[in-house]
Amino acid sequence: MLHYETVLSVCTILLFIFLINLFNSFQLLKVNFFLIRVSFLLMDYIHQHIEYFRHLFLSRKSESGIVSV
């Protein structure tokens, strides 16, 4: 079973690959660099929120007495 983090990361990467290819057809190097930089920043942002929600979920899980295997 795939985790939602994996699916979200793959979708984000595919979206920005599509955008980079779209702008690459216009040969706009500055725009390509910008899109690559934005894609890395967006992936970092998504991973930070994934870690935050994972930590929040695990802390609530431990408060309720549920032990993960």
N, CA, C and O atoms as a GROMACS GRO file, in nm:
protein
  276
    1MET      N    1   0.084  -0.119   0.000
    1MET     CA    2   0.000   0.000   0.000
    1MET      C    3   0.088   0.125   0.000
    1MET      O    4   0.180   0.136   0.081
    2LEU      N    5   0.060   0.215  -0.089
    2LEU     CA    6   0.138   0.338  -0.098
    2LEU      C    7   0.096   0.437   0.009
    2LEU      O    8  -0.023   0.450   0.040
    3HIS      N    9   0.193   0.505   0.065
    3HIS     CA   10   0.163   0.609   0.162
    3HIS      C   11   0.125   0.736   0.087
    3HIS      O   12   0.169   0.759  -0.025
    4TYR      N   13   0.043   0.818   0.151
    4TYR     CA   14  -0.001   0.941   0.086
    4TYR      C   15   0.116   1.035   0.062
    4TYR      O   16   0.111   1.116  -0.031
    5GLU      N   17   0.223   1.026   0.144
    5GLU     CA   18   0.340   1.112   0.123
    5GLU      C   19   0.406   1.078  -0.011
    5GLU      O   20   0.447   1.168  -0.085
    6THR      N   21   0.415   0.950  -0.041
    6THR     CA   22   0.478   0.906  -0.165
    6THR      C   23   0.396   0.953  -0.285
    6THR      O   24   0.451   1.004  -0.382
    7VAL      N   25   0.266   0.935  -0.277
    7VAL     CA   26   0.178   0.975  -0.387
    7VAL      C   27   0.185   1.126  -0.408
    7VAL      O   28   0.193   1.173  -0.522
    8LEU      N   29   0.182   1.202  -0.299
    8LEU     CA   30   0.189   1.348  -0.308
    8LEU      C   31   0.322   1.394  -0.367
    8LEU      O   32   0.324   1.484  -0.451
    9SER      N   33   0.431   1.333  -0.325
    9SER     CA   34   0.562   1.370  -0.377
    9SER      C   35   0.574   1.338  -0.526
    9SER      O   36   0.625   1.420  -0.603
   10VAL      N   37   0.527   1.222  -0.566
   10VAL     CA   38   0.535   1.183  -0.707
   10VAL      C   39   0.450   1.275  -0.793
   10VAL      O   40   0.492   1.316  -0.901
   11CYS      N   41   0.330   1.309  -0.746
   11CYS     CA   42   0.243   1.400  -0.822
   11CYS      C   43   0.306   1.538  -0.835
   11CYS      O   44   0.298   1.600  -0.941
   12THR      N   45   0.369   1.585  -0.728
   12THR     CA   46   0.435   1.716  -0.733
   12THR      C   47   0.550   1.714  -0.833
   12THR      O   48   0.566   1.807  -0.913
   13ILE      N   49   0.630   1.610  -0.827
   13ILE     CA   50   0.743   1.600  -0.920
   13ILE      C   51   0.694   1.593  -1.065
   13ILE      O   52   0.749   1.659  -1.153
   14LEU      N   53   0.590   1.514  -1.089
   14LEU     CA   54   0.537   1.503  -1.226
   14LEU      C   55   0.480   1.635  -1.275
   14LEU      O   56   0.496   1.670  -1.392
   15LEU      N   57   0.414   1.708  -1.188
   15LEU     CA   58   0.361   1.839  -1.226
   15LEU      C   59   0.472   1.934  -1.268
   15LEU      O   60   0.461   2.001  -1.371
   16PHE      N   61   0.578   1.939  -1.192
   16PHE     CA   62   0.686   2.031  -1.225
   16PHE      C   63   0.769   1.982  -1.343
   16PHE      O   64   0.825   2.064  -1.416
   17ILE      N   65   0.778   1.853  -1.364
   17ILE     CA   66   0.843   1.804  -1.486
   17ILE      C   67   0.762   1.849  -1.607
   17ILE      O   68   0.819   1.892  -1.708
   18PHE      N   69   0.630   1.840  -1.598
   18PHE     CA   70   0.545   1.887  -1.707
   18PHE      C   71   0.565   2.037  -1.731
   18PHE      O   72   0.578   2.080  -1.845
   19LEU      N   73   0.567   2.115  -1.624
   19LEU     CA   74   0.584   2.260  -1.640
   19LEU      C   75   0.721   2.295  -1.696
   19LEU      O   76   0.733   2.384  -1.781
   20ILE      N   77   0.823   2.225  -1.650
   20ILE     CA   78   0.958   2.251  -1.701
   20ILE      C   79   0.964   2.218  -1.850
   20ILE      O   80   1.023   2.292  -1.928
   21ASN      N   81   0.905   2.107  -1.889
   21ASN     CA   82   0.904   2.071  -2.032
   21ASN      C   83   0.824   2.170  -2.114
   21ASN      O   84   0.861   2.201  -2.228
   22LEU      N   85   0.717   2.220  -2.059
   22LEU     CA   86   0.637   2.319  -2.129
   22LEU      C   87   0.718   2.446  -2.155
   22LEU      O   88   0.722   2.496  -2.267
   23PHE      N   89   0.783   2.496  -2.051
   23PHE     CA   90   0.863   2.617  -2.068
   23PHE      C   91   0.992   2.591  -2.144
   23PHE      O   92   1.047   2.681  -2.208
   24ASN      N   93   1.040   2.469  -2.138
   24ASN     CA   94   1.161   2.435  -2.213
   24ASN      C   95   1.136   2.444  -2.363
   24ASN      O   96   1.227   2.474  -2.440
   25SER      N   97   1.014   2.420  -2.405
   25SER     CA   98   0.982   2.432  -2.546
   25SER      C   99   0.995   2.576  -2.595
   25SER      O  100   1.013   2.600  -2.714
   26PHE      N  101   0.985   2.671  -2.502
   26PHE     CA  102   1.002   2.812  -2.538
   26PHE      C  103   1.146   2.859  -2.518
   26PHE      O  104   1.180   2.974  -2.547
   27GLN      N  105   1.232   2.769  -2.468
   27GLN     CA  106   1.374   2.799  -2.447
   27GLN      C  107   1.395   2.919  -2.355
   27GLN      O  108   1.478   3.006  -2.382
   28LEU      N  109   1.322   2.922  -2.247
   28LEU     CA  110   1.338   3.029  -2.149
   28LEU      C  111   1.420   2.975  -2.032
   28LEU      O  112   1.365   2.916  -1.940
   29LEU      N  113   1.550   2.996  -2.037
   29LEU     CA  114   1.638   2.936  -1.937
   29LEU      C  115   1.614   2.991  -1.798
   29LEU      O  116   1.619   2.917  -1.699
   30LYS      N  117   1.588   3.120  -1.789
   30LYS     CA  118   1.563   3.178  -1.657
   30LYS      C  119   1.436   3.122  -1.596
   30LYS      O  120   1.430   3.097  -1.475
   31VAL      N  121   1.335   3.102  -1.677
   31VAL     CA  122   1.210   3.046  -1.628
   31VAL      C  123   1.232   2.901  -1.587
   31VAL      O  124   1.176   2.857  -1.486
   32ASN      N  125   1.312   2.826  -1.663
   32ASN     CA  126   1.341   2.688  -1.627
   32ASN      C  127   1.410   2.681  -1.492
   32ASN      O  128   1.375   2.599  -1.408
   33PHE      N  129   1.509   2.766  -1.472
   33PHE     CA  130   1.579   2.767  -1.344
   33PHE      C  131   1.483   2.802  -1.232
   33PHE      O  132   1.487   2.742  -1.124
   34PHE      N  133   1.397   2.899  -1.257
   34PHE     CA  134   1.298   2.939  -1.156
   34PHE      C  135   1.205   2.823  -1.122
   34PHE      O  136   1.179   2.797  -1.005
   35LEU      N  137   1.155   2.752  -1.224
   35LEU     CA  138   1.065   2.639  -1.198
   35LEU      C  139   1.134   2.526  -1.123
   35LEU      O  140   1.074   2.463  -1.036
   36ILE      N  141   1.259   2.500  -1.157
   36ILE     CA  142   1.332   2.396  -1.085
   36ILE      C  143   1.349   2.436  -0.939
   36ILE      O  144   1.330   2.353  -0.849
   37ARG      N  145   1.383   2.561  -0.915
   37ARG     CA  146   1.400   2.609  -0.777
   37ARG      C  147   1.268   2.603  -0.702
   37ARG      O  148   1.264   2.559  -0.587
   38VAL      N  149   1.160   2.646  -0.764
   38VAL     CA  150   1.029   2.642  -0.700
   38VAL      C  151   0.988   2.498  -0.671
   38VAL      O  152   0.929   2.471  -0.566
   39SER      N  153   1.018   2.407  -0.761
   39SER     CA  154   0.981   2.266  -0.737
   39SER      C  155   1.054   2.212  -0.615
   39SER      O  156   0.994   2.139  -0.535
   40PHE      N  157   1.182   2.246  -0.599
   40PHE     CA  158   1.255   2.199  -0.481
   40PHE      C  159   1.200   2.263  -0.354
   40PHE      O  160   1.186   2.196  -0.252
   41LEU      N  161   1.168   2.391  -0.360
   41LEU     CA  162   1.111   2.457  -0.242
   41LEU      C  163   0.975   2.399  -0.206
   41LEU      O  164   0.944   2.380  -0.089
   42LEU      N  165   0.894   2.371  -0.308
   42LEU     CA  166   0.762   2.313  -0.283
   42LEU      C  167   0.774   2.173  -0.225
   42LEU      O  168   0.697   2.137  -0.135
   43MET      N  169   0.867   2.093  -0.274
   43MET     CA  170   0.886   1.959  -0.219
   43MET      C  171   0.931   1.966  -0.073
   43MET      O  172   0.886   1.887   0.010
   44ASP      N  173   1.021   2.061  -0.041
   44ASP     CA  174   1.063   2.078   0.098
   44ASP      C  175   0.946   2.119   0.185
   44ASP      O  176   0.930   2.069   0.296
   45TYR      N  177   0.863   2.210   0.135
   45TYR     CA  178   0.746   2.256   0.209
   45TYR      C  179   0.650   2.140   0.236
   45TYR      O  180   0.599   2.126   0.347
   46ILE      N  181   0.626   2.058   0.135
   46ILE     CA  182   0.536   1.943   0.150
   46ILE      C  183   0.592   1.845   0.252
   46ILE      O  184   0.519   1.795   0.337
   47HIS      N  185   0.722   1.817   0.243
   47HIS     CA  186   0.781   1.722   0.336
   47HIS      C  187   0.780   1.774   0.480
   47HIS      O  188   0.764   1.696   0.573
   48GLN      N  189   0.796   1.904   0.499
   48GLN     CA  190   0.788   1.961   0.634
   48GLN      C  191   0.649   1.941   0.690
   48GLN      O  192   0.634   1.906   0.807
   49HIS      N  193   0.546   1.964   0.610
   49HIS     CA  194   0.409   1.946   0.659
   49HIS      C  195   0.377   1.799   0.682
   49HIS      O  196   0.303   1.766   0.774
   50ILE      N  197   0.430   1.711   0.599
   50ILE     CA  198   0.410   1.568   0.620
   50ILE      C  199   0.470   1.527   0.754
   50ILE      O  200   0.407   1.454   0.831
   51GLU      N  201   0.592   1.574   0.782
   51GLU     CA  202   0.655   1.540   0.910
   51GLU      C  203   0.577   1.598   1.027
   51GLU      O  204   0.563   1.533   1.130
   52TYR      N  205   0.526   1.720   1.012
   52TYR     CA  206   0.447   1.782   1.119
   52TYR      C  207   0.322   1.700   1.148
   52TYR      O  208   0.293   1.670   1.264
   53PHE      N  209   0.248   1.662   1.043
   53PHE     CA  210   0.125   1.586   1.064
   53PHE      C  211   0.154   1.445   1.113
   53PHE      O  212   0.075   1.389   1.189
   54ARG      N  213   0.265   1.387   1.071
   54ARG     CA  214   0.303   1.255   1.122
   54ARG      C  215   0.332   1.264   1.271
   54ARG      O  216   0.287   1.179   1.349
   55HIS      N  217   0.407   1.366   1.311
   55HIS     CA  218   0.438   1.385   1.453
   55HIS      C  219   0.310   1.410   1.532
   55HIS      O  220   0.293   1.356   1.641
   56LEU      N  221   0.220   1.491   1.479
   56LEU     CA  222   0.094   1.520   1.545
   56LEU      C  223   0.010   1.394   1.560
   56LEU      O  224  -0.047   1.369   1.666
   57PHE      N  225   0.003   1.314   1.455
   57PHE     CA  226  -0.073   1.189   1.459
   57PHE      C  227  -0.014   1.092   1.560
   57PHE      O  228  -0.087   1.030   1.638
   58LEU      N  229   0.120   1.078   1.560
   58LEU     CA  230   0.184   0.984   1.653
   58LEU      C  231   0.170   1.030   1.797
   58LEU      O  232   0.155   0.947   1.887
   59SER      N  233   0.173   1.162   1.821
   59SER     CA  234   0.157   1.210   1.958
   59SER      C  235   0.014   1.186   2.007
   59SER      O  236  -0.005   1.151   2.124
   60ARG      N  237  -0.084   1.205   1.922
   60ARG     CA  238  -0.223   1.178   1.961
   60ARG      C  239  -0.245   1.028   1.980
   60ARG      O  240  -0.321   0.986   2.067
   61LYS      N  241  -0.179   0.949   1.897
   61LYS     CA  242  -0.190   0.804   1.906
   61LYS      C  243  -0.133   0.755   2.040
   61LYS      O  244  -0.190   0.668   2.104
   62SER      N  245  -0.019   0.812   2.080
   62SER     CA  246   0.043   0.770   2.206
   62SER      C  247  -0.037   0.818   2.326
   62SER      O  248  -0.039   0.752   2.430
   63GLU      N  249  -0.104   0.933   2.314
   63GLU     CA  250  -0.188   0.983   2.423
   63GLU      C  251  -0.310   0.895   2.444
   63GLU      O  252  -0.358   0.881   2.556
   64SER      N  253  -0.359   0.836   2.336
   64SER     CA  254  -0.479   0.752   2.349
   64SER      C  255  -0.445   0.611   2.395
   64SER      O  256  -0.535   0.531   2.420
   65GLY      N  257  -0.316   0.580   2.405
   65GLY     CA  258  -0.276   0.449   2.454
   65GLY      C  259  -0.263   0.344   2.346
   65GLY      O  260  -0.241   0.227   2.376
   66ILE      N  261  -0.275   0.384   2.220
   66ILE     CA  262  -0.260   0.290   2.109
   66ILE      C  263  -0.111   0.274   2.080
   66ILE      O  264  -0.038   0.372   2.063
   67VAL      N  265  -0.068   0.151   2.076
   67VAL     CA  266   0.073   0.123   2.050
   67VAL      C  267   0.085   0.068   1.909
   67VAL      O  268   0.015  -0.026   1.872
   68SER      N  269   0.176   0.126   1.831
   68SER     CA  270   0.195   0.077   1.695
   68SER      C  271   0.290  -0.041   1.696
   68SER      O  272   0.378  -0.051   1.781
   69VAL      N  273   0.270  -0.130   1.600
   69VAL     CA  274   0.353  -0.251   1.593
   69VAL      C  275   0.465  -0.228   1.496
   69VAL      O  276   0.547  -0.318   1.474
   0.00000   0.00000   0.00000
